[in-house]
Amino acid sequence: MAIDLIYHNPEDRTLPLDRDFAALCDELSLNSLICPEAASFFSTDPDTLRMRGELFDLLMADERLYRALEFLAEGLRDYEDMREKAAGVIMDEHKYLRLVDAGFYVDFITRLSELFDGIDTDRSAAIARLADHVRTEAADPEFLALRDNLAKLEHDVVHMKSVTIGINLGAHLQPVEAGIVSLNTEVYKSGNFVDRLLRLDFDEDAFHCIAPLVPFKKSLNYEDRLRITDAVNGTLETICTAALKRAHLKIRDFFYERMEAFSGLRPQAEFLLAAGRFLMRLRERGVTLRTPTVTSGAYRLAGLCNPELALREEHIVKNDAVFDENGRIFILTGPNSGGKTVYVRAIAYAQAMMQLGLPVAADSAELPICTRILSMFPKNYTSGARSGRLEEECAELSRLLAKCGSTTLVLMDEVFSSTGASDAMVLAEGCLRKLSAAGCMCIFSTHLHELCERAQELRAPGGGMVDLLAAELAGHTRTYRILRGASSRASDAVAIAEKYGLLE
């Protein structure tokens, strides 16, 4: 049975790619921050996310696990390469003498077993299963026999001094079959069976011939020696190739059967390593990482930061995020460059990282599983005309709203910026009512401050409550803190005017 590191239900490996999450990964650059296939590891299974949480906790606590996963990924890449190259390979001297398959398998299991020594594998159920399998395999009698025989065979090949060939004869003493009896580290010695029989001397070892050895150089001229050497070598090669090919295929069957348990682990190990590198970079920058508690609906993030910003800026302002019965839809306003976009993206990162099974960049985190994470951020639309851009934006919004439900997180930043304020207000109000009716969680970041005055009117009957968030100003200075409540339009205007020296 195949081992699995990151799925509680192995059948989830084959689930189709969530295109909305893939689009979010593109928007957040998670495909470069983590790995190109990051979106394919999105999960909505709580058991899977808990399993990954345990694994990442152990990975961040013990670098020895990182080294073990590195070896696992590298070994499985080599294994896949060997399988690809093995198809249709014609056996030759170098291939069968190296016995690559058997040697690879022995080294792979032996080294993995050594790497898991000392790691507290009980902290992660997935790693415990892998380590237990490797240790069981390393102690298996068949494995031990293969290891010991391979070591002996390698020694015999390197130090080979002679070869014993068995030949079966037919009714008229003609050779009919031949095979390898042994590869020997000793040379054969001359003997005489008749002399031994007359002396009743049978104590010589098995490397004494029953007839004298015939030195080629003394009994044959150069041409004859060359002919017989070619004939013997050709025959020996044919016999050895046939015999060792059968042995090799037997070893290969054993090898592939045992390696089947590791099938599918290479992309999983590579994902874990890539995510581990990303998390280590954040930790080196002083970012607090917490494994979120998976909830049935409660949403609380304390001390949240934007990982993208943390990787390039020294000073990071942390914020909180809460969705509750008093606020499922939040209208976020505030001055330009006041931290609104950074905040929306920080929430996107937190939910995305959580549903990849990673710890999130926050002091504490209680998050529900979202079946969809939908985003709408500013982008370059294909149409150059304002009316054309607005139509594209509305078409995208229509598709987004059709997917919304009570377990959806929607993140929107500066939508309807391609049209005038009055038209944008009408569109925004309609959008917010539909979002409220869907019962989803949403952050709606906008420059339309008038929406704040109508927040209570925008709640759909029976829908989610609409509340306010604001980017804080201390006097006229941006603090980059996002607080619950309305912003002051006058303060925003004054701050912008002061920035450009328009006030005395």
MARKEVEX-612903 format. One record per residue: residue in one letter; z, y, x of N, C-alpha, C in turn. Coordinates in steps of 0.2 Angstrom, whole numbers, plus 5000, padded with zeros to 4 digits. Layout:
BEGIN
aZYXZYXZYX;...
# end
This chain:
BEGIN
m500049945004500050005000500050065004;a499650115003499550175007500150215006;i500350255012500950295012500650365010;d501150405007500950475005501550525007;l501350575010501750625013501950685008;i501450695004501450765000501350754992;y501250694990501150684983501650634980;h502050654975502450604972502150544969;n501550564966501050514962500450514966;p500350464970499750464975499050474971;e499050464964498450474961498250554960;d498750594961498650664961498150694967;r498150644972497650664978496950674975;t496750644970496050654967495950704962;l496450744960496450794955495850844957;p495550864952494950914954495350984956;l494951024960495151084963495251134958;d495851164958496051224953495651284955;r495151304952494651354954495051424954;d495451434949495851494949496351504955;f496651444957497051444962496651454969;a496051424969495651434975495451504976;a495351544970495151614970495751654973;l496351634971496951674973497051664981;c496951594983496951584990496451624994;d495851634991495451674995495651754995;e495951774989496151844989496751854994;l497151804994497751814999497651795006;s497051775007496851745014497251685016;l497551645011497851585013497451535017;n496851545015496351495019496351505026;s496451565028496551585036497251585038;l497651605034498351605036498651535037;i498451485032498651415033498151375035;c497651355030497151315032496551325027;p495951305029495351315024495451275018;e495751225018495851175012496451195008;a496851245009497451255006497451254999;a496951274996496951274988496951204986;s496751154989496651084987497351054986;f497851084989498551054989498951084984;f498751124979499051154974499351104969;s499951114967500251064963500651094957;t500651054951501151074946501651024944;d501650974949502150924948502850934951;p503350944947504050964950504250914956;d504150844955504350794959503950804966;t503350824966502950834972503150894975;l503350944972503551004975504251004978;r504650964975505350944978505250904984;m504850854984504650814990504450854996;r503950904994503750945000504250995002;g504651014998505251065000505651025005;e505850965003506250925008505950925015;l505250905015504950895021504850955025;f504751015022504651075025505351095028;d505851085024506551105027506651065033;l506550995033506650955039506150985045;l505550995043505051015048505251085052;m505551125048505751195051506451185055;a506751135053507451125057507351075063;d506851035064506750995069506050985072;e505951025078505251025080505050955082;r505450905083505250835085504750815079;l504950825073504550805067503850835068;y503750905070503150935071502750895076;r503050875082502650835087502450765084;a502850735080502650675077502050675073;l502050735069501550745064500850765068;e500950795074500350815078500050745081;f500550705083500250635086499950595080;l500250595074499950565068499250595067;a499150655066498550685064498050675070;e498250675076497750665081497550595081;g498050545081497850475080497350455075;l497550485069497050475063496350505064;r496350555067495650585068495250535073;d495650515078495350465083495150395079;y495550375075495450315071494850325066;e494750385063494150395059493550395063;d493550425069493050425073492850355076;m493350315077493150245079492850205074;r493050215068492750185062492050205061;e491950265062491250295061490750265066;k491050265073490650235078490550165078;a491050125075491050055075490450025071;a490250065066489750035061489150025065;g488949955065488249945068488249935076;v488849945079488849945086488749875089;i488349865094488149805097488649795103;m489049735103489549725108489249725115;d489549755119489349745126489949735131;e489849725137490349715142490949765141;h490749825141491249875142491649875135;k491349865130491749875123492149815122;y491949755124492449695122492949695128;l492849715134493349715139493949765137;r493749815135494249865133494649855127;l494449815123494749795117495049855114;v494649905112494949975110495349965104;d495149935099495449935093496149915093;a496249855097496949825097497349875101;g497149895107497449945111497650005108;f497250035104497350095100497950085095;y497950025091498450015086499150005089;v499149965095499749955098500050025101;d499650065104499850125106500150175101;f499750175095499850215089500550205086;i500650135085501250115082501850125087;t501750105093502350115098502550185099;r502050225100502150295101502450335095;l502250315089502550345083503250325082;s503350265083504050235082504550275087;e504250285093504650325098504850395096;l504250425093504350495091504850505085;f504850455081505350465075506050445077;d506150425083506850405085507250475086;g507850475083508250535083508150585078;i507650585074507450625068507850605062;d508250655059508650635053508150625047;t507750565047507250555042507550555035;d508250545034508550535027508450605024;r508350655027508250725024507650735020;s507150695021506550695018506350625016;a506250615009506050545007505350525009;a504950575010504250555012504250535019;i504550575023504650555031505050495032;a505550485028505950415028505450355027;r505050365022504550305020504050295026;l503850345029503350345034503650315040;a504250335042504650315048504850245047;d505050225041505250155040504650105040;h504150125038503550085038503350075046;v503350125050503150125057503650075060;r504350085059504850045062504749975060;t504649965054504549895052503949865055;e503449895056502749875059502949865066;a503249905069503449895077503849835078;a504249815073504649755074504349685071;d503749695068503449635065503149585070;p503349525069503149475074502349475076;e501949485071501249485072501049545077;f501349605076501249655080501549645087;l502149615088502449605094501949555098;a501749505094501249455098500649485100;l500349535096499749565098499949615104;r500449645104500649685110500749645116;d501049595116501149555122500549515124;n500149495119499549455121499049505124;l499049565121498549625124498749645131;a499449645132499649665139499449615144;k499549545142499349495146498549495147;l498249505142497449505142497249555147;e497549615146497349675150497449655157;h498049625158498249605165497749555168;d497549505164497149455166496449485167;v496249525163495549555164495549595171;v496049635172496049685178496049645184;h496449585184496649545190496249475189;m495649475186495349415185495049395191;k495149325193494849295199494349245198;s494449215192494049155190494049155182;v493549115180493449105172493349035171;t493749005166493648935164493248935158;i492648895159492248885153492248815151;g492248805144492248735142491548725139;i491248665140490548655138490548585134;n490348585128490348525124489648495125;l489648425126489048395128488748345122;g488148345121487848295116487848225118;a487448185113487448115114487148095121;h486648135123486348125130486648165135;l487248185134487548235139487248305140;q486848325135486548385136487048435133;p487148495136487548545134487348575127;v487848575122487648595116488148665113;e488648665116489148725115489548745121;a489648815121490048835126490548885124;g491148895127491548945125492048955131;i492449015130492949035135493548995134;v493748965140494448925139494948975142;s494849015147495349055150495049105155;l495349165155495249215161495849205166;n495649195172496249165176496349225182;t496949225184497149265190497149235196;e496949165196496949125202496249095203;v496149085209495449055211495448975211;y494948945209494848875210494848855217;k495148795218495148765225494748695225;s494548685231494148625231494548555230;g494248505228494648445227494148385227;n494448325227494048265227494348215222;f494048205217494448155212494548085214;v494048065218494047995220494647985225;d494648035230495248035235495848035231;r495948085226496548085223496748025219;l496247995216496347925213496547875217;l496247865223496447815228497147825230;r497347895231498047905234498547915228;l498247905222498747915216499047985217;d498748035219499048095220498748145214;f499148155209498948195204499348265203;d499648275208500148335208499848405209;e499248405211498948475212498848505205;d498948575206498848615200498148615196;a498148645191497548645187496948675190;f497048715195496548755199496248715204;h496448645205496048605210495548565206;c494948575209494348545206494348475207;i493948435203493948365205493348345209;a492948395211492448395216492448455220;p492248445226492248505231491848565228;l492148625229491748685228491148695233;v490648715230490048725234489948795236;p490048825242489848895244489148905243;f488948955240488248975239487948985245;k488249025250487949055256487748995260;k488148945260488048885265487448835262;s487448825256487048775253486348805250;l486348865249485748895246485448955250;n484748955250484449015253484549075249;y484349135251484449195247484149195240;e483449175240483149175234483449125229;d483649065231484049015227484749045224;r485049075229485749105227485549165222;l485049205223484949255218484749225211;r484349175211484149145205484749115201;i485149075205485749045202486249095200;t486349145204486849205202486649235195;d485949255195485749285189485849235183;a485649165184485749125179486449115176;v486949105181487649105180487849165176;n487749225179487949285176487649295169;g487049275168486749285161487049235156;t487149175159487449125154488149145153;l488549165158489249185157489249245152;e488849295153488849355148488649335141;t488249285140488049265134488649225130;i488949185134489549145132490149195130;c490249235135490849275134490749325129;t490149355128489949405123490049365116;a489849305115489849275109490649255107;a490949235112491649215111492049275109;l492049325114492449385113492249425107;k491649425105491449455099491749435093;r491849365092492249335087492949355087;a493249355093493949375094494049455092;h493549495094493549565093493549575085;l493149535082493049545074493749525071;k494049475074494649455071495149515072;i495249535078495649595080495549655075;r494849665074494649725071494849715063;d494849655060495049645053495749665053;f496149635058496849645058497049725058;f496649755063496749825064496649865058;y496049855055495849895049496349885043;e496549825043497049805037497749845038;r497949845044498649875045498549955045;m497949975047497850045047497750075040;e497650035036497450055029498050085026;a498650075028499250105025499250175027;f498950195032498950265034498350305031;s497950275027497350305025497450365020;g497150425022497250485018497750525021;l498150505026498650545029498450605033;r497850595036497650645041497550715038;p497250725032497250795030497950815027;q498350765025499050785023499450815029;a499350775035499750795041499450865044;e498850875043498550935046498750995041;f498750985035499051035030499751055032;l500150995033500851015035500951045042;l500551035046500551065053500351135052;a499851145049499551215048500051255044;a500351235039500851265035501451285039;g501651235043502251235048502151295053;r501451295055501351355060501451425057;f501151425051501251485047501951505046;l502351455044503051475042503451495049;m503251465054503551475061503351545063;r502751565062502551635063503051685059;l503151675053503551715049504251715051;r504551655053505151655055505251695062;e504751695066504851725072504751805071;r504551825065504551895064505151915060;g505651875059506251885056506251885049;v505751845046505651835039506151785036;t506551795031506951745028506551695024;l506651635025506251585021506751545017;r506551535010507051495006506651445002;t506851385002506551334997506751354990;p506251364986506451384979506751334975;t507151354970507451304965506951304960;v506651244958506151234952506551244946;t506351284942506751294935506251274929;s506551274923506151264917505851324914;g506051384917505751444914506051504918;a506651504920506951564924506551584930;y506451654931506151674936506551734940;r506751714946507151764949506951764957;l506751814960506651824967507051884969;a507451864974507951924977507751924985;g507651994987507452004994506751974996;l506351984991505651964992505252014997;c504851985001504352025005503651995005;n503252035007502552015007502351985014;p502251915015502151885021501551915025;e501051935022500451965025500652025029;l501052065025501252135028501752115034;a502252065033502752055038502452025044;l501851995044501551975050501252035055;r501152095052500852145056501252205056;e501852215052502252275052502952255054;e503252305058503952295060504452305055;h504352355051504852375046504652355039;i504952305036504852275029505352295024;v505152325018505652335013505552275008;k506152255007506252195002506352214995;n506052174990506152194983506352134979;d506552144973506752094968506152084963;a506152024960505752014954506051974949;v506051994943506351954938505951954931;f505851894928505551894922506051864917;d506251894912506751874907506551884900;e507051874895506951884888506751964887;n506952004891506852074890506252104893;g505952064897505252084900504852024903;r504352004899503851954901503251994904;i503052054902502552094904502752154907;f502652174913502852234916502252274918;i502352344916501852394918502152424924;l501852424929502052444936501652514938;t502052564938501752634940502152664946;g501852714948502152744954501652784958;p501852824963501352854967500852814971;n500352844973499852804977500152794984;s500052734987500352714993501052704993;g501352694987502052684986502252614986;g501852564987502052494988501852454982;k501552474977501352434971500952374972;t500452384976499952334978500352284982;v500752304987501052264991501552214987;y501852244982502352214978501952154974;v501452174971501052124967500852064971;r500552084977500352034981500951984984;a501552014985502151984987502251924982;i502251944975502351894970501851844970;a501251864971500751814971500851764977;y501051794983501151744989501751694987;a502251724984502851684982502651624978;q502351644972502151584968501651534971;a501151564975500651524978501051474983;m501451504987501851464992502251414989;m502551434984503051384980502651324977;q502051334975501651284972501151244977;l501251264983500951224989501551184991;g502151194989502751164991503151194997;l502951254999503251285005503851325003;p504251345007504751395006504451465005;v504751505002504451575000504851625005;a504551685005504751735009505251785005;a505851755004506351785000507051765002;d507551805000508251785002508451734997;s508251734991508351674986507751674981;a507651614978507151604974507251554969;e507151574962507151524957506551534953;l506151484953505451494950505251434946;p504851454940504651404936503951374939;i503651324937503051304939502551334934;c502051364937501451394932500851344933;t500651334927500051294926499451324929;r499451394928498951434931499251504934;i498951524939499051584942498451624943;l498351674938497751714937497851784941;s497351804944497451874947496751914946;m496851974946496352024945496452084950;f496152084956496252134960495652174961;p495752234964495152274965494652244970;k493952244968493452214972492852254971;n492352234975491652264975491252234970;y491152264964490652234959489952244961;t489552194959488852194961488452254958;s488652284952488252334949488552404952;g488052444954488252514957488452564952;a488152554945488252604940488952594938;r489352654936490052644933490052604927;s489552614922489552574916489452494918;g489052484923488852414925489552384928;r489852424932490452394935491052384930;l491052424925491552414919491352354915;e490752344914490552284910490752224914;e490652224921490752164925491552154924;e491952204925492652204925492852174918;c492652194913492852174906492652104905;a492052084908491852014907492351964911;e492551984917493051954921493751944917;l493952004914494552004910494551964904;s493951954901493951914895494051844897;r493751824903493851754905494551744907;l494851794910495551784912495951774906;l495951814901496351814895496251744891;a495651714891495551654888495951594891;k496151604897496551554900497251564900;c497551614897498251634897498651594893;g499251574895499651534890500351554893;s500851514889501551534891501751514898;t501451464901501551444908501051474913;t500851534911500351564916500651634919;l500551644925500751704929500051744930;v500051804928499551854928499751914933;l499351924938499451974942498852024942;m498952084940498352134939498552194943;d498052224947498152284951497552334950;e497652384947497252444946496552424942;v496652384937496052364933495852434929;f495252434927494952484923494852554927;s494952544934494852604938494152634938;s493652594935492952614936492752654930;t493252674925493052714919493552774919;g493452814914493852874913494552854910;a495052904911495752884908495752874901;s495352904897495452894890495152824888;d494652804891494352734889494752684893;a495052694899495452654902496152634898;m496352684895496952684891496852634885;v496252644881496152594876496052524878;l495652514884495652444886496252414889;a496652454892497352434895497752414889;e497852454884498252434878498052374875;g497352364874497152304871497252244875;c497252244882497352194887498052174886;l498552224886499252214887499452174880;r499152194875499352164868499152084868;k498552074871498352004872498751964876;l498951994882499451964887500151944884;s500351994880501051984876500951924871;a500351924868500251874863500251804866;a499951804872499951734875500551714878;g501051754878501751734881501751724888;c501351744892501251734899501751784903;m501851774909502151824913501651864917;c501751934917501251974920501552034923;i501252054929501352114932500652154932;f500652214928500152254927500152324931;s499952324937499952384941499452434939;t499652494938499152544935499252614937;h498752654937498852724938498952764931;l498952724926498952754919499652764917;h499952814919500652824917500852834910;e500352854906500352854899500552794895;l500352734898500552674896501352664895;c501652694900502452684900502752704893;e502452764890502752794884502552744878;r502152704879501952654873502152584874;a502552574879502652504881502952464875;q503452494871503752454866503152434860;e502652484860502152474854501652414856;l501652404863501152354865501352284865;r501952274862502152204861501852174855;a501452114856501152084850501752044846;p501652044840502152014835502251944838;g502951934839503151864842502951854849;g502651904852502451894859502951914864;g502851914871503251934876503452004876;m504052024878504252094878503852124884;v503752194883503452234888503952274891;d503952284897504452324901504152364906;l504552404910504252444915504552434922;l504152444927504352444934504052504937;a504352534942504152594945504252594953;a503752614956503852624964504352684965;e504852674968505352734969505152784974;l505452844972505352904976506052934978;a506252944984506852974985506653054987;g506753094982506553164983505753154982;h505453174987504753164987504453114992;t504953074995504853025000504752954997;r504252914999504152844996504652805000;t504952764996505452714998505152644998;y504652634995504352564994504752514990;r505252544987505652504983505352504976;i505352444973505152434966505652424961;l505852464957506452464952506252454945;r506652424941506552424934506652484931;g506152514927506252574923505552614924;a505552674921504952714922504952764928;s504352784930504252824935504252894933;s504352944937504253014935503553044937;r503153054932502453084934502453144938;a502953184936503053254940503153234947;s503653194948503753174955503153144959;d502753104955502153074958501653134960;a501553184956501153234957501353274963;v501953294963502253334968502153304975;a502353234975502253194981501553194984;i501053194980500353194982500153264984;a500353314981500253384983500553394989;e501153374990501453394997501153355002;k500953295001500553255006499953295009;y499653325005499053365007499153435008;g499753465008499953535010499653575004;l499753554998499453604993500053644990;l500653624992501253664989501553704995;e501853764993502153804998502853784999;
# end
